[in-house]
């Protein structure tokens, strides 16, 4: 089986590649390790583990992937990271919080890429396109959690920075099905948002603008073929030119490698890596180690970013919660945000009623630094019954306000191949943070406002931060000594290979990254020639030149 282009992954980068290249006349195959979901296939709550969590070895083929990126031996704190990411046809759009911000200004000025182009100007029209395609609208309600978040912003002296969130949700009339307005009334029907907070367990109400309702829907209409449950195991140069993409059925035992229809080997003239930052890095590292990509830059794995994140929050103890009508599940996943300083961004996050499994990751809030574990133990023993009641997962989502803290600070990890897996170490810039002071201050103020207890991620007690936005590792550079891909996201040293996902994001954004991944991909594939026409881009390895 041969295609003009094979796209590995169907998330925000892969879906753009599939649509734009199919529109330009290329035959396109999209290989996705996860399964395909209809709206009714999503779990009712996060306790439906087989449909919510991604763990193929345990028979779980859900939308939420948890990956512990372990630190190399002898590494300082913060080098290990617990990563949340998506799985399934539609990638991260199935499980993400449908929050679509343009990044803070430091992103465009990061030293890694600022001298190559005027990125703010070059990406602006592609942000416009991405916003139209993803149906971005400003959330139009103020929820109970928003009222609390506004008060916290005011107490921190930055009340003027509070604002509602741009989201990829069809608000409409709750539950009322109408033709999708983004397709001029000619596409599939959509239903208005019910404001149930279930976005991150998979929207069962046809309101969330996942990629299967825009980019991938149009890509299949244009002729792209999607192969779910297809795990890519290798990418190798083909004898007659192009590449051989080897794949196996997801979950099949290595010894038997059962093949589904259309699986085994697919040949392609060009390959787009869009398997998520860690998935793309793992493939590139393995192919370099196995000798299949000998000219690949040694910068693979460098400048891996966590978006400088921390997850904190506050929880009302059960007894007190029963006496109050809290309603912290009301709304979409993220409905507002504020900026305690120029580099920090804080958002309230929610799960729907009954989706309490993520509460198992919550514990007492502690500041970082020496003796952190001791401070955590003293906090737990000082108010043992209060904390036990607070961190109980019963009705957790309805009595908890999660605060997602992000920064545009220049810090990073370096990810390397160890055996057949990945390990990390502290990289360029400041150390990857294990806590963010402004975030902890906000969590304590949240707790005061709701009469609860401040909390943090259980892993952070061990100085293992948690991120939902792993980025970088195959970043844009001026040459192979500074990056893995050029300004058109072509892999240095290997014509025909491209990176189109979060791995190509070159700096911490300080906001949710999905819109930026989409915009970067829109820009990269806008520059591709229509099939059979001359390529206006400078040859791979030549200095960057902007084209119309």
PLY file of the C-alpha trace (Angstrom):
ply
format ascii 1.0
element vertex 548
property float x
property float y
property float z
element edge 547
property int vertex1
property int vertex2
end_header
0.00 0.00 0.00
1.42 3.39 -0.95
0.33 6.96 -0.31
1.83 10.32 -1.16
1.89 11.24 2.54
1.59 9.26 5.77
0.61 11.28 8.84
1.47 9.66 12.19
-1.12 10.89 14.69
-4.49 12.62 14.39
-4.24 15.45 16.91
-4.03 19.18 16.29
-1.00 18.94 14.00
-1.88 15.69 12.24
-5.46 16.72 11.49
-4.29 19.95 9.84
-1.80 17.97 7.75
-4.49 15.51 6.68
-6.94 18.18 5.55
-4.60 20.65 3.89
-2.61 18.02 1.99
-5.73 16.20 0.83
-7.06 19.54 -0.42
-3.82 20.00 -2.40
-4.30 16.72 -4.19
-2.08 14.36 -2.19
-3.20 10.88 -1.20
-3.05 10.84 2.60
-3.09 8.08 5.21
-3.51 9.00 8.89
-2.22 6.40 11.35
-3.68 6.68 14.87
-2.69 4.42 17.77
-6.01 4.98 19.54
-9.54 3.97 18.70
-12.32 5.90 17.00
-15.02 7.33 19.30
-18.59 8.34 18.59
-20.14 10.72 21.13
-21.99 7.91 22.90
-18.74 5.92 23.24
-17.20 8.36 25.72
-17.31 7.36 29.40
-20.09 8.76 31.56
-17.53 9.46 34.30
-13.78 9.07 34.78
-14.45 5.89 36.79
-15.29 4.07 33.53
-11.62 3.20 33.36
-11.59 1.13 30.18
-13.09 3.99 28.19
-11.34 6.82 30.02
-7.73 5.73 30.58
-5.21 4.71 27.94
-3.39 1.55 29.04
-3.48 -1.01 26.20
-1.54 -3.59 28.22
-4.48 -3.62 30.66
-7.16 -3.61 27.98
-7.91 0.11 28.46
-8.32 2.09 25.23
-9.63 5.38 26.55
-8.85 9.01 25.80
-6.66 9.96 28.81
-3.01 8.96 28.67
-0.82 9.22 31.82
2.94 8.97 31.26
5.63 9.19 33.91
8.70 10.65 32.23
11.43 9.47 34.59
14.59 11.41 35.30
18.06 10.08 34.53
19.97 8.83 37.54
21.49 11.56 39.67
19.24 14.26 38.26
18.01 17.13 40.40
14.36 17.57 41.39
11.94 18.54 38.67
13.50 16.36 35.97
10.80 13.69 36.38
7.37 14.76 35.11
3.91 13.18 35.11
2.40 13.93 31.70
-1.31 13.99 30.80
-2.09 13.68 27.08
-4.80 12.39 24.75
-5.42 9.24 22.73
-7.86 8.29 19.99
-8.90 9.57 16.57
-8.85 13.30 17.21
-5.90 13.09 19.59
-5.81 15.56 22.44
-9.00 17.28 21.26
-11.03 14.40 22.75
-9.81 15.02 26.29
-8.53 18.60 26.34
-10.29 21.49 28.06
-11.27 23.12 24.70
-9.36 26.26 25.70
-7.85 28.17 22.78
-5.65 31.14 23.66
-3.04 32.92 21.62
0.27 32.84 23.51
1.90 35.52 25.63
4.45 37.79 23.92
7.59 36.11 25.42
6.78 33.04 23.29
7.49 34.89 20.05
10.70 36.42 21.44
12.25 33.22 22.79
15.98 33.02 21.91
15.53 29.62 20.28
13.80 31.05 17.20
13.39 34.82 17.45
16.15 35.57 14.92
14.65 33.37 12.20
11.44 35.30 11.50
8.93 37.76 12.90
6.84 34.96 14.34
4.03 37.09 15.70
3.43 38.59 12.27
3.91 35.34 10.36
1.61 33.28 12.58
-1.15 35.90 12.95
-3.16 34.94 9.81
-2.80 31.26 10.66
-4.12 31.87 14.18
-7.11 33.48 12.45
-7.62 30.37 10.32
-7.20 28.03 13.28
-9.77 30.00 15.31
-12.30 29.81 12.49
-11.72 26.10 11.94
-11.96 25.24 15.65
-15.02 27.43 16.17
-13.49 29.64 18.87
-15.97 31.70 20.89
-15.69 33.52 24.22
-17.49 31.70 27.02
-20.64 33.65 27.80
-21.49 32.66 31.39
-20.12 33.37 34.86
-20.06 30.21 36.96
-19.67 29.84 40.75
-16.01 28.94 40.24
-15.51 32.08 38.15
-16.92 34.26 40.91
-14.36 32.79 43.30
-11.53 33.16 40.79
-12.40 36.82 40.23
-12.19 37.45 43.99
-8.81 35.74 44.14
-7.53 37.90 41.29
-8.72 41.01 43.11
-7.06 39.93 46.36
-3.81 39.41 44.45
-4.10 42.95 43.10
-4.70 41.93 39.47
-8.48 41.98 39.21
-8.24 43.93 35.95
-6.58 40.91 34.26
-9.56 38.60 34.92
-11.44 37.65 31.74
-13.62 34.87 30.26
-12.02 32.12 28.20
-11.99 31.60 24.41
-13.26 28.06 23.92
-13.86 25.59 21.10
-17.45 24.79 22.04
-20.73 25.15 20.15
-22.73 27.04 22.76
-26.07 27.36 20.91
-29.24 26.37 22.75
-28.50 23.66 25.35
-29.25 20.22 23.93
-30.93 21.58 20.77
-29.62 19.98 17.56
-29.10 22.29 14.57
-26.99 22.13 11.39
-23.40 23.00 12.21
-22.99 26.74 11.42
-19.28 26.29 10.69
-20.21 24.29 7.56
-22.75 26.78 6.25
-25.61 24.58 7.39
-24.46 21.70 5.16
-22.44 19.68 7.67
-23.45 17.32 10.48
-25.90 18.50 13.11
-24.57 19.88 16.40
-26.16 20.38 19.81
-25.75 23.33 22.15
-23.54 23.00 25.23
-25.24 21.79 28.41
-22.53 23.38 30.65
-22.08 20.08 32.50
-18.31 20.24 32.92
-17.78 16.87 31.22
-15.44 18.17 28.48
-12.36 16.32 29.74
-14.01 12.90 29.96
-15.25 13.24 26.38
-18.26 15.32 25.37
-21.27 13.02 25.05
-23.54 15.90 24.04
-22.19 16.80 20.55
-21.20 20.30 21.69
-17.40 20.18 21.91
-15.57 21.12 18.72
-13.26 18.13 18.61
-11.15 17.57 15.52
-13.47 14.83 14.29
-16.12 17.54 13.82
-13.98 19.92 11.74
-10.49 19.12 10.39
-10.79 15.32 10.30
-14.38 15.40 9.08
-13.33 17.58 6.13
-10.13 15.58 5.56
-12.10 12.36 5.09
-14.53 14.18 2.80
-11.48 15.22 0.75
-10.24 11.63 0.50
-7.84 11.16 3.41
-7.98 7.69 4.96
-7.76 7.20 8.73
-6.46 3.93 10.19
-7.27 3.70 13.93
-5.62 1.25 16.34
-2.44 1.46 14.27
0.80 1.89 16.22
3.84 2.93 14.17
6.93 0.95 15.15
9.50 2.27 12.64
10.06 4.72 9.79
12.80 3.71 7.34
14.02 4.99 3.97
12.52 2.94 1.13
14.71 1.46 -1.61
12.91 3.26 -4.42
12.76 6.58 -2.61
10.43 7.84 0.07
9.86 5.93 3.31
8.57 2.65 4.68
6.29 3.07 7.69
6.01 -0.13 9.74
3.06 -0.57 12.05
1.28 -3.09 14.22
-2.17 -3.34 15.68
-2.32 -1.42 18.95
-2.32 -3.75 21.92
-1.12 -6.79 19.97
1.57 -8.77 21.74
5.00 -8.12 20.28
5.56 -11.83 19.74
2.54 -12.13 17.48
1.97 -8.58 16.15
-1.53 -9.21 14.83
-2.21 -7.13 11.76
-5.47 -5.39 11.03
-6.65 -4.72 7.46
-4.37 -2.13 5.87
-1.63 -2.63 8.44
1.89 -4.01 8.25
3.91 -1.70 5.96
2.82 1.46 4.21
5.09 3.30 1.82
4.94 7.04 1.30
6.83 9.76 -0.47
6.66 11.92 2.66
5.95 11.35 6.35
4.53 13.80 8.89
5.29 13.07 12.56
2.35 14.24 14.67
2.23 11.63 17.45
2.40 14.14 20.29
5.61 15.60 21.73
6.69 12.39 23.50
5.42 10.03 20.80
7.22 11.92 18.04
10.41 12.16 20.10
10.38 8.44 20.87
10.06 7.52 17.19
12.81 9.93 16.13
15.16 8.77 18.89
14.61 5.11 18.05
15.05 5.63 14.31
18.31 7.48 14.91
19.57 4.82 17.32
18.69 2.04 14.87
20.57 3.79 12.06
17.48 4.50 9.93
17.82 8.29 10.22
21.61 8.75 10.41
21.60 12.48 9.61
19.02 13.43 12.22
20.06 16.37 14.36
21.56 15.61 17.77
19.12 18.20 19.13
16.28 15.66 19.26
14.94 15.78 22.82
16.48 19.18 23.62
14.17 22.00 24.71
11.38 19.70 25.85
8.96 22.00 27.65
6.31 21.41 30.32
4.70 24.81 29.66
6.15 25.54 33.13
3.00 24.17 34.75
1.61 23.36 38.16
-1.78 21.96 39.14
-3.07 23.18 42.50
-6.50 24.03 43.89
-8.83 23.96 46.86
-11.42 21.47 48.13
-14.35 21.94 50.49
-14.53 19.08 53.06
-17.50 16.74 52.61
-19.41 17.75 55.73
-19.28 21.44 54.89
-20.01 20.77 51.22
-23.27 18.97 52.07
-24.56 22.17 53.67
-23.78 24.35 50.64
-25.01 24.41 47.06
-21.54 24.59 45.51
-22.01 23.82 41.83
-18.32 23.81 40.91
-19.02 21.40 38.03
-21.10 24.03 36.23
-19.63 25.31 32.96
-17.23 24.02 30.34
-13.85 22.67 31.48
-12.22 26.12 31.73
-14.28 29.31 31.80
-12.01 32.19 32.91
-8.45 33.15 33.80
-6.23 35.88 35.18
-2.56 36.88 35.21
-0.89 37.41 38.61
2.20 38.68 36.73
3.39 39.15 33.15
4.61 35.55 32.79
1.97 33.62 34.75
-1.54 32.53 33.81
-4.07 30.85 36.14
-7.33 29.14 35.13
-10.10 27.34 37.07
-10.56 23.79 35.79
-13.46 21.39 36.35
-14.67 17.84 35.73
-18.33 16.84 35.52
-20.40 15.32 38.30
-19.22 11.86 39.28
-15.85 12.21 37.50
-13.80 12.04 40.67
-10.98 9.68 39.71
-8.45 12.49 39.18
-8.98 13.40 42.83
-6.71 10.46 43.63
-3.80 12.69 42.56
-4.64 15.41 45.11
-2.89 15.97 48.43
-1.95 18.74 50.86
-0.39 21.85 49.32
3.30 22.41 50.12
5.80 24.96 48.92
8.95 23.69 47.23
12.52 23.72 48.44
14.49 21.69 50.98
12.39 19.77 53.49
9.28 19.71 51.33
8.32 16.15 52.25
8.60 17.03 55.94
6.36 20.05 55.53
3.81 17.89 53.74
3.88 15.31 56.57
3.43 18.02 59.20
0.46 19.47 57.31
-1.18 16.05 57.04
-0.62 15.25 60.73
-1.64 18.70 61.92
-5.15 18.38 60.43
-5.41 14.67 59.61
-9.19 14.37 59.67
-9.73 17.62 57.79
-7.38 16.55 55.00
-8.77 13.05 54.83
-12.27 14.49 54.40
-11.02 17.05 51.90
-9.07 14.66 49.68
-11.73 11.96 49.72
-12.87 11.47 46.14
-16.56 11.26 47.04
-18.28 14.14 45.20
-14.77 15.53 44.66
-15.47 17.26 41.33
-18.44 19.23 42.73
-16.56 20.58 45.76
-13.16 21.26 44.18
-11.78 24.14 42.14
-8.62 23.08 40.31
-6.22 25.89 39.40
-4.05 25.30 36.34
-0.95 27.52 36.52
1.18 28.11 33.40
4.19 30.29 32.68
6.12 31.55 29.66
9.45 31.25 31.52
12.42 29.93 29.52
13.03 26.56 31.19
13.30 23.10 29.67
14.19 19.43 29.94
16.44 17.34 27.73
14.93 13.95 26.82
17.16 11.05 25.78
16.68 7.43 24.76
17.58 4.94 27.48
17.06 1.37 26.34
13.85 1.62 24.33
12.25 4.29 26.52
12.76 7.97 27.34
14.50 9.59 30.29
14.84 13.28 31.11
17.30 15.70 32.67
17.28 19.42 33.37
17.97 21.31 30.17
18.59 24.82 28.89
17.44 27.82 30.90
16.06 27.85 34.42
15.36 24.55 36.18
12.01 22.99 35.38
9.83 24.20 38.29
8.52 21.84 40.95
6.19 24.56 42.25
5.12 28.09 41.30
4.82 30.57 44.20
2.04 32.62 42.57
0.06 29.42 42.01
0.39 28.31 45.63
-0.66 31.78 46.80
-3.73 31.58 44.56
-4.59 28.10 45.89
-4.48 29.33 49.49
-6.69 32.31 48.65
-9.08 29.96 46.83
-9.31 27.85 49.96
-10.07 30.89 52.10
-12.80 32.04 49.71
-14.63 28.70 49.60
-13.97 27.59 53.18
-11.83 24.65 52.10
-8.28 23.37 52.20
-5.58 24.14 49.62
-4.24 21.18 47.68
-1.57 20.22 45.19
-0.67 17.23 43.06
0.48 14.22 45.09
3.48 13.80 42.80
4.72 17.32 43.58
5.45 16.23 47.17
8.23 14.18 45.54
9.21 17.17 43.36
7.61 15.55 40.29
5.53 18.26 38.60
2.44 17.41 36.57
1.77 18.84 33.11
-1.06 18.49 30.63
0.95 20.29 27.95
4.25 18.59 27.17
5.91 20.39 24.25
9.12 20.60 22.25
11.93 18.13 21.68
11.94 18.55 17.89
11.98 22.33 17.75
12.44 24.86 14.97
16.02 26.05 14.46
18.12 27.92 11.93
20.25 24.82 11.25
20.78 21.24 12.54
23.04 22.54 15.30
20.21 24.57 16.80
17.04 22.62 15.95
15.52 19.47 14.53
13.27 21.08 11.91
13.59 24.22 9.81
11.15 27.13 9.77
8.83 25.12 7.47
8.94 22.22 9.97
10.96 19.97 7.64
13.38 17.60 9.37
17.00 18.61 8.77
19.03 15.97 6.94
16.06 13.91 5.76
14.00 15.38 2.90
10.41 14.20 3.06
10.16 14.07 6.85
8.21 16.71 8.77
7.11 17.43 12.37
3.70 19.04 12.84
2.70 18.57 16.49
3.62 19.98 19.88
7.17 18.65 19.48
7.83 21.57 17.10
6.69 24.22 19.59
9.92 25.99 20.44
9.13 27.82 23.71
6.84 27.78 26.73
3.58 29.48 25.80
2.13 30.43 29.18
-1.30 29.39 27.84
-2.98 26.22 26.61
-1.06 25.14 23.46
-3.67 23.60 21.14
-4.35 26.76 19.12
-0.63 27.37 18.61
0.02 23.80 17.45
-2.83 24.23 14.98
-1.62 27.63 13.76
1.96 26.43 13.30
0.71 23.46 11.30
-1.56 25.69 9.19
1.44 27.85 8.35
3.67 24.87 7.52
1.18 23.19 5.18
0.07 26.43 3.56
3.64 26.57 2.20
3.44 23.10 0.61
2.95 23.14 -3.16
-0.18 21.80 -4.77
0.63 18.29 -5.99
2.53 18.47 -9.25
3.41 22.17 -8.97
6.83 23.70 -8.16
7.84 24.09 -4.51
8.31 27.78 -3.61
10.11 26.99 -0.36
13.91 27.29 -0.27
15.67 23.90 -0.46
16.05 22.05 2.84
19.17 23.31 4.63
19.16 26.72 2.93
18.57 29.94 4.94
14.95 30.75 5.68
13.06 32.86 3.17
9.47 33.95 3.68
7.15 33.09 0.80
3.68 34.34 -0.03
0 1
1 2
2 3
3 4
4 5
5 6
6 7
7 8
8 9
9 10
10 11
11 12
12 13
13 14
14 15
15 16
16 17
17 18
18 19
19 20
20 21
21 22
22 23
23 24
24 25
25 26
26 27
27 28
28 29
29 30
30 31
31 32
32 33
33 34
34 35
35 36
36 37
37 38
38 39
39 40
40 41
41 42
42 43
43 44
44 45
45 46
46 47
47 48
48 49
49 50
50 51
51 52
52 53
53 54
54 55
55 56
56 57
57 58
58 59
59 60
60 61
61 62
62 63
63 64
64 65
65 66
66 67
67 68
68 69
69 70
70 71
71 72
72 73
73 74
74 75
75 76
76 77
77 78
78 79
79 80
80 81
81 82
82 83
83 84
84 85
85 86
86 87
87 88
88 89
89 90
90 91
91 92
92 93
93 94
94 95
95 96
96 97
97 98
98 99
99 100
100 101
101 102
102 103
103 104
104 105
105 106
106 107
107 108
108 109
109 110
110 111
111 112
112 113
113 114
114 115
115 116
116 117
117 118
118 119
119 120
120 121
121 122
122 123
123 124
124 125
125 126
126 127
127 128
128 129
129 130
130 131
131 132
132 133
133 134
134 135
135 136
136 137
137 138
138 139
139 140
140 141
141 142
142 143
143 144
144 145
145 146
146 147
147 148
148 149
149 150
150 151
151 152
152 153
153 154
154 155
155 156
156 157
157 158
158 159
159 160
160 161
161 162
162 163
163 164
164 165
165 166
166 167
167 168
168 169
169 170
170 171
171 172
172 173
173 174
174 175
175 176
176 177
177 178
178 179
179 180
180 181
181 182
182 183
183 184
184 185
185 186
186 187
187 188
188 189
189 190
190 191
191 192
192 193
193 194
194 195
195 196
196 197
197 198
198 199
199 200
200 201
201 202
202 203
203 204
204 205
205 206
206 207
207 208
208 209
209 210
210 211
211 212
212 213
213 214
214 215
215 216
216 217
217 218
218 219
219 220
220 221
221 222
222 223
223 224
224 225
225 226
226 227
227 228
228 229
229 230
230 231
231 232
232 233
233 234
234 235
235 236
236 237
237 238
238 239
239 240
240 241
241 242
242 243
243 244
244 245
245 246
246 247
247 248
248 249
249 250
250 251
251 252
252 253
253 254
254 255
255 256
256 257
257 258
258 259
259 260
260 261
261 262
262 263
263 264
264 265
265 266
266 267
267 268
268 269
269 270
270 271
271 272
272 273
273 274
274 275
275 276
276 277
277 278
278 279
279 280
280 281
281 282
282 283
283 284
284 285
285 286
286 287
287 288
288 289
289 290
290 291
291 292
292 293
293 294
294 295
295 296
296 297
297 298
298 299
299 300
300 301
301 302
302 303
303 304
304 305
305 306
306 307
307 308
308 309
309 310
310 311
311 312
312 313
313 314
314 315
315 316
316 317
317 318
318 319
319 320
320 321
321 322
322 323
323 324
324 325
325 326
326 327
327 328
328 329
329 330
330 331
331 332
332 333
333 334
334 335
335 336
336 337
337 338
338 339
339 340
340 341
341 342
342 343
343 344
344 345
345 346
346 347
347 348
348 349
349 350
350 351
351 352
352 353
353 354
354 355
355 356
356 357
357 358
358 359
359 360
360 361
361 362
362 363
363 364
364 365
365 366
366 367
367 368
368 369
369 370
370 371
371 372
372 373
373 374
374 375
375 376
376 377
377 378
378 379
379 380
380 381
381 382
382 383
383 384
384 385
385 386
386 387
387 388
388 389
389 390
390 391
391 392
392 393
393 394
394 395
395 396
396 397
397 398
398 399
399 400
400 401
401 402
402 403
403 404
404 405
405 406
406 407
407 408
408 409
409 410
410 411
411 412
412 413
413 414
414 415
415 416
416 417
417 418
418 419
419 420
420 421
421 422
422 423
423 424
424 425
425 426
426 427
427 428
428 429
429 430
430 431
431 432
432 433
433 434
434 435
435 436
436 437
437 438
438 439
439 440
440 441
441 442
442 443
443 444
444 445
445 446
446 447
447 448
448 449
449 450
450 451
451 452
452 453
453 454
454 455
455 456
456 457
457 458
458 459
459 460
460 461
461 462
462 463
463 464
464 465
465 466
466 467
467 468
468 469
469 470
470 471
471 472
472 473
473 474
474 475
475 476
476 477
477 478
478 479
479 480
480 481
481 482
482 483
483 484
484 485
485 486
486 487
487 488
488 489
489 490
490 491
491 492
492 493
493 494
494 495
495 496
496 497
497 498
498 499
499 500
500 501
501 502
502 503
503 504
504 505
505 506
506 507
507 508
508 509
509 510
510 511
511 512
512 513
513 514
514 515
515 516
516 517
517 518
518 519
519 520
520 521
521 522
522 523
523 524
524 525
525 526
526 527
527 528
528 529
529 530
530 531
531 532
532 533
533 534
534 535
535 536
536 537
537 538
538 539
539 540
540 541
541 542
542 543
543 544
544 545
545 546
546 547
